[in-house]
């Protein structure tokens, strides 16, 4: 499924979005740091196996490489009250006043509205602060949960 949002926007100035923090009622969206290593492991493996540690470090290294580019890179989704990371989201592409967003919520945190809340913050930031004219998201055809998140927005 592909979803497209297109309200009028403002001029894009190519900020480094990875240094910003977005805030919603329950969430903080911010760039990853090495201090988030244990939380990333917890997405898939509470026992912290060697494979989970390797995967978590690869993901963080990917994020850090993305942060070297203006305007792109994942943000962690954190519960404001307790600082617990529940997933990630961000812009995976920004060009020609268009953006593409993605989002992931760890299985143990799904069904509580975190993905739509984070996505609304990304869309607001994209249209208001980045001046995007078009933002899209897509998911695999069999990912009905992600499809429902896009339909809610």
N, C-alpha and C positions, 0 to 999 in steps of 0.2 A: 504494500500500500504506500502511496505517496500522498503527502498532504502539503498544501501550499497556503501560506498566509501572505496577504499583500496590501496592507494599508499604506498610505502616503508616508514618506520618510523624509529625513534630512540628510545633509551632506555627510558622507563617511569620511572620517579623519584618520583612520588606521591607528587607533590606540593599541596599547599592549593590554589586552583584556585580562591576561593571566595574573596581573598584579592587583586586580580588583576583587572585592568581595561583594556579592549580592546577598541581600537579606529578604526573607519572606516572613510570614507570621511564625512559622515553626522551623525554618531552615536557614542555614548559611551556606552559600556556594562560594568556594574559594579554590585557588590553585593548590595542588598537592605539594607536600614537602616530604623529605625522607622520614620525618617523624610519623607519617601516616602509614608506614610499612605494616605494622601489626593489624591495623584496621582493614587494609587491603587484603591481607591474608584471610581475615575473618569472613570475607565475602563468600568464600568457597570451602574453607577448611578450618574449623575452630581448633583442630588439633595441631595446626601449624607444621604440617609435614614439610619435608625438604622440597618436594615438588611445588607445594603451595608457596613456599618462600621464594623459590626461583621465579615462579610466575608473577608474584607480587612485585619483585624487584624489576622484572622485565617491563611490567606495566608502568611503574614509576619512572624508569629510565625513558620509556616512550614519552611520557608526559613531559619530562624535563627537556627532551629534544624538541617537542612541540612548542614549548615555552620560548624557545629561541626565535620563533617566527612571530611577527606582529599579528595579533588578533586571533590566534587559534590556540587550542589546547584545552584539555579537560579540566573541569573544576570538580572537586569533591563535594558531595552533598552531605552536610552535617546537621544533626539535630541540634538546634540552638540551645535547648535546655541542658543537655548533658555532653555535648561535643562529640557524640558518637557518629562516625561516618556510616551512611546507609547506601551510598552509591556514588555515581558520577554523572556529569552532564557537561555540555559545552557546545561550542561551535567547531565543527570539523572542517568547515570551509567558509571563507569570506572573500568575495571578489565581485566587482561590478555591482556594488550595492545589494548583493544577494548573500544569503547565509544558509548554511545547513546545520541543523542541530541534531544532537544525539543525547540519549539518556539511558542510564542503567540503574536499577535499584536491586540490591542483593536480595536473593530469594526470601530470606528470613524477615525482610522489612517490606515486602510487597503487600498491596491491598490496603494501605493506609493513606493513600493520596499523595505520597511524596513525589512521584513522577510528574503528575499534572501541576503540582505547586512549583516544582523546579522549572518545568517547561514554561509556565506562565512568566516566571521571572526572566528566563532567557529571552522570550519573545518581547517582553516589555523593554528589556535592556537593548535588544537588537534594533527595535524600531525607534525607541526614544533616544538612546545614547549613541548608538552606532550609526543611526540614520539609514538603516537598511530599508529597501523598498520591497524586498521579498525574502521570506524565510521558509525553508522546507524541512521536512523530516520524512523518513521512510523506515519501513520495517519489513521483515520477511513475511510472506503471505500467511504463514501458519502461526505468527506471533500475535495472537488475538488480544492479549493484554496490552501490548504496545499500541496496537491499532486503536483500542478503546481509549487509551490515553490521548492520542492525537485527535480523536473524534470529540472528546470532552472540551478541548480547547477550541 
